[in-house]
Amino acid sequence: MNEIKEYLAIIVAAVSAIGWLFRLEGRVNSNSKEIMRLERQIHDDRAEARANRAEQNEILREMQRDIKLLLGRGAVQHFTDRTIPPR
């Protein structure tokens, strides 16, 4: 019985260390799953932002074409008070 009392602290420490290692492994696994989820979310967000930028660029190109067309019309035709501009 004295031998058990001598080694009881070491046995309890070893069992506690093993339990702590299992908890640590569980946390690592859950964190790695969360990291993978966040990476997928970042990838999806980047793809969505890329699509939005492409759409905005197309709208800006259309506006630029319209502005150039309007400026070109003004350079070609000079209207006076007596002429009627095209509609």
Biopython code that builds the backbone (N, CA, C, O; Angstrom):
import numpy as np
from Bio.PDB.StructureBuilder import StructureBuilder

atoms = [
    (1, "MET", "N", (0.811, -1.187, 0.000)),
    (1, "MET", "CA", (0.000, 0.000, 0.000)),
    (1, "MET", "C", (0.860, 1.259, 0.000)),
    (1, "MET", "O", (0.482, 2.265, -0.600)),
    (2, "ASN", "N", (1.993, 1.217, 0.654)),
    (2, "ASN", "CA", (2.894, 2.357, 0.677)),
    (2, "ASN", "C", (3.453, 2.639, -0.711)),
    (2, "ASN", "O", (3.698, 3.792, -1.064)),
    (3, "GLU", "N", (3.655, 1.580, -1.500)),
    (3, "GLU", "CA", (4.188, 1.769, -2.854)),
    (3, "GLU", "C", (3.190, 2.543, -3.708)),
    (3, "GLU", "O", (3.588, 3.403, -4.494)),
    (4, "ILE", "N", (1.901, 2.251, -3.566)),
    (4, "ILE", "CA", (0.871, 2.962, -4.318)),
    (4, "ILE", "C", (0.846, 4.431, -3.898)),
    (4, "ILE", "O", (0.709, 5.316, -4.742)),
    (5, "LYS", "N", (0.977, 4.688, -2.607)),
    (5, "LYS", "CA", (0.982, 6.075, -2.135)),
    (5, "LYS", "C", (2.187, 6.835, -2.667)),
    (5, "LYS", "O", (2.101, 8.031, -2.948)),
    (6, "GLU", "N", (3.327, 6.128, -2.807)),
    (6, "GLU", "CA", (4.523, 6.804, -3.323)),
    (6, "GLU", "C", (4.352, 7.210, -4.781)),
    (6, "GLU", "O", (4.767, 8.298, -5.180)),
    (7, "TYR", "N", (3.748, 6.347, -5.564)),
    (7, "TYR", "CA", (3.634, 6.591, -7.001)),
    (7, "TYR", "C", (2.289, 7.178, -7.414)),
    (7, "TYR", "O", (2.056, 7.400, -8.602)),
    (8, "LEU", "N", (1.413, 7.431, -6.469)),
    (8, "LEU", "CA", (0.087, 7.957, -6.782)),
    (8, "LEU", "C", (0.181, 9.318, -7.488)),
    (8, "LEU", "O", (-0.544, 9.561, -8.453)),
    (9, "ALA", "N", (1.034, 10.173, -7.034)),
    (9, "ALA", "CA", (1.172, 11.501, -7.653)),
    (9, "ALA", "C", (1.673, 11.377, -9.085)),
    (9, "ALA", "O", (1.206, 12.099, -9.967)),
    (10, "ILE", "N", (2.611, 10.477, -9.325)),
    (10, "ILE", "CA", (3.148, 10.290, -10.678)),
    (10, "ILE", "C", (2.074, 9.705, -11.588)),
    (10, "ILE", "O", (1.940, 10.127, -12.737)),
    (11, "ILE", "N", (1.304, 8.730, -11.083)),
    (11, "ILE", "CA", (0.244, 8.116, -11.883)),
    (11, "ILE", "C", (-0.829, 9.141, -12.231)),
    (11, "ILE", "O", (-1.281, 9.208, -13.374)),
    (12, "VAL", "N", (-1.233, 9.931, -11.256)),
    (12, "VAL", "CA", (-2.249, 10.967, -11.502)),
    (12, "VAL", "C", (-1.721, 11.997, -12.501)),
    (12, "VAL", "O", (-2.468, 12.436, -13.376)),
    (13, "ALA", "N", (-0.475, 12.385, -12.390)),
    (13, "ALA", "CA", (0.111, 13.353, -13.327)),
    (13, "ALA", "C", (0.156, 12.772, -14.729)),
    (13, "ALA", "O", (-0.127, 13.482, -15.694)),
    (14, "ALA", "N", (0.507, 11.491, -14.868)),
    (14, "ALA", "CA", (0.574, 10.861, -16.192)),
    (14, "ALA", "C", (-0.813, 10.774, -16.816)),
    (14, "ALA", "O", (-0.980, 11.084, -17.996)),
    (15, "VAL", "N", (-1.806, 10.359, -16.041)),
    (15, "VAL", "CA", (-3.178, 10.267, -16.558)),
    (15, "VAL", "C", (-3.692, 11.658, -16.930)),
    (15, "VAL", "O", (-4.339, 11.821, -17.965)),
    (16, "SER", "N", (-3.415, 12.637, -16.114)),
    (16, "SER", "CA", (-3.837, 14.012, -16.412)),
    (16, "SER", "C", (-3.158, 14.531, -17.671)),
    (16, "SER", "O", (-3.794, 15.205, -18.480)),
    (17, "ALA", "N", (-1.879, 14.228, -17.849)),
    (17, "ALA", "CA", (-1.152, 14.665, -19.048)),
    (17, "ALA", "C", (-1.739, 14.022, -20.294)),
    (17, "ALA", "O", (-1.888, 14.685, -21.320)),
    (18, "ILE", "N", (-2.074, 12.746, -20.218)),
    (18, "ILE", "CA", (-2.683, 12.066, -21.371)),
    (18, "ILE", "C", (-4.046, 12.673, -21.681)),
    (18, "ILE", "O", (-4.363, 12.907, -22.848)),
    (19, "GLY", "N", (-4.849, 12.930, -20.667)),
    (19, "GLY", "CA", (-6.142, 13.583, -20.877)),
    (19, "GLY", "C", (-5.983, 14.964, -21.488)),
    (19, "GLY", "O", (-6.740, 15.348, -22.379)),
    (20, "TRP", "N", (-4.999, 15.706, -21.007)),
    (20, "TRP", "CA", (-4.746, 17.038, -21.554)),
    (20, "TRP", "C", (-4.331, 16.953, -23.015)),
    (20, "TRP", "O", (-4.741, 17.798, -23.812)),
    (21, "LEU", "N", (-3.530, 15.962, -23.393)),
    (21, "LEU", "CA", (-3.111, 15.787, -24.784)),
    (21, "LEU", "C", (-4.294, 15.467, -25.688)),
    (21, "LEU", "O", (-4.349, 15.941, -26.823)),
    (22, "PHE", "N", (-5.251, 14.662, -25.196)),
    (22, "PHE", "CA", (-6.447, 14.382, -25.994)),
    (22, "PHE", "C", (-7.264, 15.651, -26.222)),
    (22, "PHE", "O", (-7.754, 15.886, -27.326)),
    (23, "ARG", "N", (-7.408, 16.456, -25.195)),
    (23, "ARG", "CA", (-8.134, 17.722, -25.358)),
    (23, "ARG", "C", (-7.413, 18.639, -26.343)),
    (23, "ARG", "O", (-8.046, 19.301, -27.166)),
    (24, "LEU", "N", (-6.090, 18.671, -26.251)),
    (24, "LEU", "CA", (-5.304, 19.502, -27.159)),
    (24, "LEU", "C", (-5.472, 19.054, -28.602)),
    (24, "LEU", "O", (-5.601, 19.885, -29.501)),
    (25, "GLU", "N", (-5.471, 17.752, -28.825)),
    (25, "GLU", "CA", (-5.655, 17.239, -30.182)),
    (25, "GLU", "C", (-7.044, 17.607, -30.711)),
    (25, "GLU", "O", (-7.192, 17.945, -31.886)),
    (26, "GLY", "N", (-8.045, 17.543, -29.858)),
    (26, "GLY", "CA", (-9.396, 17.944, -30.270)),
    (26, "GLY", "C", (-9.457, 19.404, -30.671)),
    (26, "GLY", "O", (-10.109, 19.758, -31.653)),
    (27, "ARG", "N", (-8.784, 20.245, -29.917)),
    (27, "ARG", "CA", (-8.763, 21.677, -30.266)),
    (27, "ARG", "C", (-8.040, 21.912, -31.583)),
    (27, "ARG", "O", (-8.476, 22.725, -32.399)),
    (28, "VAL", "N", (-6.941, 21.208, -31.790)),
    (28, "VAL", "CA", (-6.197, 21.362, -33.043)),
    (28, "VAL", "C", (-7.065, 20.948, -34.219)),
    (28, "VAL", "O", (-7.096, 21.634, -35.241)),
    (29, "ASN", "N", (-7.766, 19.838, -34.083)),
    (29, "ASN", "CA", (-8.630, 19.378, -35.170)),
    (29, "ASN", "C", (-9.751, 20.372, -35.455)),
    (29, "ASN", "O", (-10.037, 20.664, -36.617)),
    (30, "SER", "N", (-10.381, 20.890, -34.419)),
    (30, "SER", "CA", (-11.463, 21.857, -34.639)),
    (30, "SER", "C", (-10.921, 23.160, -35.232)),
    (30, "SER", "O", (-11.575, 23.768, -36.079)),
    (31, "ASN", "N", (-9.751, 23.589, -34.804)),
    (31, "ASN", "CA", (-9.160, 24.809, -35.373)),
    (31, "ASN", "C", (-8.781, 24.616, -36.826)),
    (31, "ASN", "O", (-8.943, 25.533, -37.632)),
    (32, "SER", "N", (-8.278, 23.441, -37.179)),
    (32, "SER", "CA", (-7.918, 23.215, -38.580)),
    (32, "SER", "C", (-9.168, 23.186, -39.456)),
    (32, "SER", "O", (-9.128, 23.652, -40.594)),
    (33, "LYS", "N", (-10.280, 22.646, -38.946)),
    (33, "LYS", "CA", (-11.537, 22.684, -39.697)),
    (33, "LYS", "C", (-12.010, 24.118, -39.882)),
    (33, "LYS", "O", (-12.478, 24.483, -40.960)),
    (34, "GLU", "N", (-11.892, 24.929, -38.842)),
    (34, "GLU", "CA", (-12.298, 26.337, -38.929)),
    (34, "GLU", "C", (-11.426, 27.102, -39.921)),
    (34, "GLU", "O", (-11.923, 27.943, -40.669)),
    (35, "ILE", "N", (-10.138, 26.812, -39.928)),
    (35, "ILE", "CA", (-9.234, 27.465, -40.876)),
    (35, "ILE", "C", (-9.611, 27.098, -42.306)),
    (35, "ILE", "O", (-9.628, 27.961, -43.183)),
    (36, "MET", "N", (-9.911, 25.834, -42.543)),
    (36, "MET", "CA", (-10.316, 25.415, -43.889)),
    (36, "MET", "C", (-11.607, 26.102, -44.306)),
    (36, "MET", "O", (-11.745, 26.511, -45.459)),
    (37, "ARG", "N", (-12.565, 26.235, -43.370)),
    (37, "ARG", "CA", (-13.821, 26.919, -43.675)),
    (37, "ARG", "C", (-13.577, 28.384, -44.017)),
    (37, "ARG", "O", (-14.173, 28.914, -44.954)),
    (38, "LEU", "N", (-12.704, 29.034, -43.258)),
    (38, "LEU", "CA", (-12.398, 30.445, -43.518)),
    (38, "LEU", "C", (-11.676, 30.624, -44.848)),
    (38, "LEU", "O", (-11.913, 31.605, -45.553)),
    (39, "GLU", "N", (-10.802, 29.690, -45.195)),
    (39, "GLU", "CA", (-10.114, 29.774, -46.484)),
    (39, "GLU", "C", (-11.101, 29.633, -47.636)),
    (39, "GLU", "O", (-10.988, 30.336, -48.641)),
    (40, "ARG", "N", (-12.073, 28.724, -47.496)),
    (40, "ARG", "CA", (-13.101, 28.592, -48.540)),
    (40, "ARG", "C", (-13.925, 29.868, -48.640)),
    (40, "ARG", "O", (-14.261, 30.314, -49.737)),
    (41, "GLN", "N", (-14.248, 30.455, -47.486)),
    (41, "GLN", "CA", (-15.028, 31.685, -47.488)),
    (41, "GLN", "C", (-14.251, 32.825, -48.150)),
    (41, "GLN", "O", (-14.823, 33.608, -48.909)),
    (42, "ILE", "N", (-12.964, 32.917, -47.868)),
    (42, "ILE", "CA", (-12.133, 33.949, -48.494)),
    (42, "ILE", "C", (-12.081, 33.742, -49.999)),
    (42, "ILE", "O", (-12.171, 34.698, -50.768)),
    (43, "HIS", "N", (-11.936, 32.484, -50.416)),
    (43, "HIS", "CA", (-11.893, 32.182, -51.847)),
    (43, "HIS", "C", (-13.206, 32.597, -52.512)),
    (43, "HIS", "O", (-13.192, 33.205, -53.583)),
    (44, "ASP", "N", (-14.341, 32.273, -51.884)),
    (44, "ASP", "CA", (-15.641, 32.652, -52.434)),
    (44, "ASP", "C", (-15.810, 34.170, -52.465)),
    (44, "ASP", "O", (-16.333, 34.718, -53.436)),
    (45, "ASP", "N", (-15.369, 34.847, -51.406)),
    (45, "ASP", "CA", (-15.469, 36.311, -51.359)),
    (45, "ASP", "C", (-14.626, 36.952, -52.452)),
    (45, "ASP", "O", (-15.047, 37.925, -53.079)),
    (46, "ARG", "N", (-13.438, 36.408, -52.678)),
    (46, "ARG", "CA", (-12.586, 36.952, -53.741)),
    (46, "ARG", "C", (-13.215, 36.742, -55.110)),
    (46, "ARG", "O", (-13.171, 37.637, -55.955)),
    (47, "ALA", "N", (-13.801, 35.566, -55.340)),
    (47, "ALA", "CA", (-14.461, 35.312, -56.619)),
    (47, "ALA", "C", (-15.635, 36.262, -56.823)),
    (47, "ALA", "O", (-15.838, 36.778, -57.922)),
    (48, "GLU", "N", (-16.406, 36.491, -55.767)),
    (48, "GLU", "CA", (-17.532, 37.412, -55.859)),
    (48, "GLU", "C", (-17.054, 38.842, -56.114)),
    (48, "GLU", "O", (-17.649, 39.561, -56.917)),
    (49, "ALA", "N", (-15.993, 39.250, -55.443)),
    (49, "ALA", "CA", (-15.449, 40.599, -55.656)),
    (49, "ALA", "C", (-14.930, 40.744, -57.082)),
    (49, "ALA", "O", (-15.097, 41.795, -57.701)),
    (50, "ARG", "N", (-14.298, 39.686, -57.608)),
    (50, "ARG", "CA", (-13.798, 39.721, -58.985)),
    (50, "ARG", "C", (-14.955, 39.882, -59.969)),
    (50, "ARG", "O", (-14.856, 40.643, -60.932)),
    (51, "ALA", "N", (-16.048, 39.166, -59.725)),
    (51, "ALA", "CA", (-17.219, 39.286, -60.595)),
    (51, "ALA", "C", (-17.825, 40.678, -60.497)),
    (51, "ALA", "O", (-18.225, 41.251, -61.510)),
    (52, "ASN", "N", (-17.897, 41.227, -59.293)),
    (52, "ASN", "CA", (-18.438, 42.577, -59.121)),
    (52, "ASN", "C", (-17.573, 43.619, -59.820)),
    (52, "ASN", "O", (-18.086, 44.550, -60.441)),
    (53, "ARG", "N", (-16.256, 43.455, -59.715)),
    (53, "ARG", "CA", (-15.361, 44.400, -60.400)),
    (53, "ARG", "C", (-15.520, 44.313, -61.903)),
    (53, "ARG", "O", (-15.492, 45.335, -62.588)),
    (54, "ALA", "N", (-15.687, 43.100, -62.429)),
    (54, "ALA", "CA", (-15.881, 42.943, -63.873)),
    (54, "ALA", "C", (-17.169, 43.630, -64.314)),
    (54, "ALA", "O", (-17.202, 44.285, -65.356)),
    (55, "GLU", "N", (-18.225, 43.481, -63.525)),
    (55, "GLU", "CA", (-19.495, 44.136, -63.848)),
    (55, "GLU", "C", (-19.361, 45.655, -63.789)),
    (55, "GLU", "O", (-19.865, 46.360, -64.663)),
    (56, "GLN", "N", (-18.684, 46.156, -62.760)),
    (56, "GLN", "CA", (-18.486, 47.598, -62.641)),
    (56, "GLN", "C", (-17.626, 48.130, -63.783)),
    (56, "GLN", "O", (-17.883, 49.219, -64.297)),
    (57, "ASN", "N", (-16.615, 47.374, -64.179)),
    (57, "ASN", "CA", (-15.776, 47.805, -65.296)),
    (57, "ASN", "C", (-16.576, 47.875, -66.585)),
    (57, "ASN", "O", (-16.383, 48.792, -67.382)),
    (58, "GLU", "N", (-17.468, 46.923, -66.799)),
    (58, "GLU", "CA", (-18.309, 46.960, -67.997)),
    (58, "GLU", "C", (-19.220, 48.175, -67.982)),
    (58, "GLU", "O", (-19.407, 48.823, -69.012)),
    (59, "ILE", "N", (-19.785, 48.490, -66.829)),
    (59, "ILE", "CA", (-20.639, 49.684, -66.716)),
    (59, "ILE", "C", (-19.820, 50.941, -66.985)),
    (59, "ILE", "O", (-20.289, 51.851, -67.669)),
    (60, "LEU", "N", (-18.603, 51.001, -66.455)),
    (60, "LEU", "CA", (-17.751, 52.173, -66.687)),
    (60, "LEU", "C", (-17.360, 52.291, -68.155)),
    (60, "LEU", "O", (-17.302, 53.397, -68.693)),
    (61, "ARG", "N", (-17.089, 51.151, -68.812)),
    (61, "ARG", "CA", (-16.777, 51.201, -70.248)),
    (61, "ARG", "C", (-17.959, 51.737, -71.046)),
    (61, "ARG", "O", (-17.786, 52.537, -71.965)),
    (62, "GLU", "N", (-19.171, 51.289, -70.687)),
    (62, "GLU", "CA", (-20.361, 51.768, -71.377)),
    (62, "GLU", "C", (-20.542, 53.264, -71.161)),
    (62, "GLU", "O", (-20.879, 53.995, -72.092)),
    (63, "MET", "N", (-20.320, 53.714, -69.935)),
    (63, "MET", "CA", (-20.430, 55.147, -69.665)),
    (63, "MET", "C", (-19.377, 55.927, -70.441)),
    (63, "MET", "O", (-19.655, 57.010, -70.957)),
    (64, "GLN", "N", (-18.176, 55.381, -70.522)),
    (64, "GLN", "CA", (-17.107, 56.044, -71.266)),
    (64, "GLN", "C", (-17.453, 56.134, -72.746)),
    (64, "GLN", "O", (-17.214, 57.164, -73.377)),
    (65, "ARG", "N", (-18.019, 55.054, -73.310)),
    (65, "ARG", "CA", (-18.433, 55.097, -74.718)),
    (65, "ARG", "C", (-19.511, 56.154, -74.930)),
    (65, "ARG", "O", (-19.469, 56.902, -75.907)),
    (66, "ASP", "N", (-20.481, 56.215, -74.012)),
    (66, "ASP", "CA", (-21.553, 57.207, -74.133)),
    (66, "ASP", "C", (-20.998, 58.628, -74.051)),
    (66, "ASP", "O", (-21.409, 59.503, -74.813)),
    (67, "ILE", "N", (-20.070, 58.854, -73.132)),
    (67, "ILE", "CA", (-19.476, 60.190, -72.995)),
    (67, "ILE", "C", (-18.696, 60.562, -74.249)),
    (67, "ILE", "O", (-18.795, 61.686, -74.740)),
    (68, "LYS", "N", (-17.920, 59.613, -74.764)),
    (68, "LYS", "CA", (-17.163, 59.884, -75.990)),
    (68, "LYS", "C", (-18.095, 60.167, -77.156)),
    (68, "LYS", "O", (-17.824, 61.039, -77.982)),
    (69, "LEU", "N", (-19.198, 59.423, -77.219)),
    (69, "LEU", "CA", (-20.167, 59.646, -78.282)),
    (69, "LEU", "C", (-20.772, 61.034, -78.164)),
    (69, "LEU", "O", (-20.899, 61.744, -79.162)),
    (70, "LEU", "N", (-21.145, 61.425, -76.953)),
    (70, "LEU", "CA", (-21.732, 62.752, -76.761)),
    (70, "LEU", "C", (-20.724, 63.856, -77.056)),
    (70, "LEU", "O", (-21.067, 64.870, -77.664)),
    (71, "LEU", "N", (-19.485, 63.659, -76.624)),
    (71, "LEU", "CA", (-18.471, 64.674, -76.909)),
    (71, "LEU", "C", (-18.159, 64.731, -78.399)),
    (71, "LEU", "O", (-17.897, 65.806, -78.940)),
    (72, "GLY", "N", (-18.186, 63.595, -79.051)),
    (72, "GLY", "CA", (-17.943, 63.557, -80.489)),
    (72, "GLY", "C", (-19.035, 64.253, -81.263)),
    (72, "GLY", "O", (-18.759, 64.924, -82.257)),
    (73, "ARG", "N", (-20.260, 64.107, -80.829)),
    (73, "ARG", "CA", (-21.365, 64.792, -81.505)),
    (73, "ARG", "C", (-21.209, 66.301, -81.393)),
    (73, "ARG", "O", (-21.474, 67.027, -82.351)),
    (74, "GLY", "N", (-20.786, 66.768, -80.246)),
    (74, "GLY", "CA", (-20.621, 68.203, -80.045)),
    (74, "GLY", "C", (-19.495, 68.753, -80.892)),
    (74, "GLY", "O", (-19.560, 69.900, -81.336)),
    (75, "ALA", "N", (-18.458, 67.954, -81.127)),
    (75, "ALA", "CA", (-17.329, 68.427, -81.925)),
    (75, "ALA", "C", (-17.676, 68.464, -83.398)),
    (75, "ALA", "O", (-17.155, 69.304, -84.130)),
    (76, "VAL", "N", (-18.546, 67.572, -83.852)),
    (76, "VAL", "CA", (-18.875, 67.501, -85.267)),
    (76, "VAL", "C", (-19.925, 68.537, -85.633)),
    (76, "VAL", "O", (-19.783, 69.209, -86.655)),
    (77, "GLN", "N", (-20.941, 68.684, -84.858)),
    (77, "GLN", "CA", (-22.040, 69.586, -85.177)),
    (77, "GLN", "C", (-22.087, 70.724, -84.169)),
    (77, "GLN", "O", (-22.037, 70.512, -82.957)),
    (78, "HIS", "N", (-22.182, 71.910, -84.690)),
    (78, "HIS", "CA", (-22.339, 73.080, -83.836)),
    (78, "HIS", "C", (-23.754, 73.600, -84.044)),
    (78, "HIS", "O", (-24.149, 73.969, -85.150)),
    (79, "PHE", "N", (-24.487, 73.616, -82.968)),
    (79, "PHE", "CA", (-25.877, 74.033, -83.055)),
    (79, "PHE", "C", (-25.998, 75.503, -82.677)),
    (79, "PHE", "O", (-25.311, 76.008, -81.790)),
    (80, "THR", "N", (-26.894, 76.157, -83.382)),
    (80, "THR", "CA", (-27.209, 77.538, -83.040)),
    (80, "THR", "C", (-28.616, 77.575, -82.491)),
    (80, "THR", "O", (-29.257, 76.540, -82.306)),
    (81, "ASP", "N", (-29.077, 78.758, -82.238)),
    (81, "ASP", "CA", (-30.435, 78.878, -81.712)),
    (81, "ASP", "C", (-31.459, 78.490, -82.751)),
    (81, "ASP", "O", (-32.587, 78.144, -82.402)),
    (82, "ARG", "N", (-31.090, 78.540, -84.041)),
    (82, "ARG", "CA", (-32.049, 78.262, -85.101)),
    (82, "ARG", "C", (-32.098, 76.776, -85.480)),
    (82, "ARG", "O", (-33.055, 76.332, -86.115)),
    (83, "THR", "N", (-31.078, 76.013, -85.097)),
    (83, "THR", "CA", (-31.073, 74.597, -85.476)),
    (83, "THR", "C", (-31.614, 73.734, -84.344)),
    (83, "THR", "O", (-31.584, 74.121, -83.176)),
    (84, "ILE", "N", (-32.103, 72.572, -84.712)),
    (84, "ILE", "CA", (-32.657, 71.654, -83.723)),
    (84, "ILE", "C", (-31.669, 70.479, -83.568)),
    (84, "ILE", "O", (-31.353, 69.813, -84.554)),
    (85, "PRO", "N", (-31.187, 70.222, -82.357)),
    (85, "PRO", "CA", (-30.261, 69.111, -82.175)),
    (85, "PRO", "C", (-30.964, 67.767, -82.381)),
    (85, "PRO", "O", (-32.176, 67.672, -82.188)),
    (86, "PRO", "N", (-30.229, 66.746, -82.764)),
    (86, "PRO", "CA", (-30.856, 65.428, -82.954)),
    (86, "PRO", "C", (-31.331, 64.853, -81.620)),
    (86, "PRO", "O", (-30.783, 65.161, -80.562)),
    (87, "ARG", "N", (-32.339, 64.030, -81.695)),
    (87, "ARG", "CA", (-32.881, 63.456, -80.467)),
    (87, "ARG", "C", (-32.466, 62.043, -80.286)),
    (87, "ARG", "O", (-32.838, 61.412, -79.297)),
]
sb = StructureBuilder()
sb.init_structure("model")
sb.init_model(0)
sb.init_chain("A")
sb.init_seg("    ")
for serial, (resi, resn, name, xyz) in enumerate(atoms, 1):
    if name == "N":
        sb.init_residue(resn, " ", resi, " ")
    sb.init_atom(name, np.array(xyz, "f"), 0.0, 1.0, " ", f" {name:<3s}", serial, name[0])
structure = sb.get_structure()
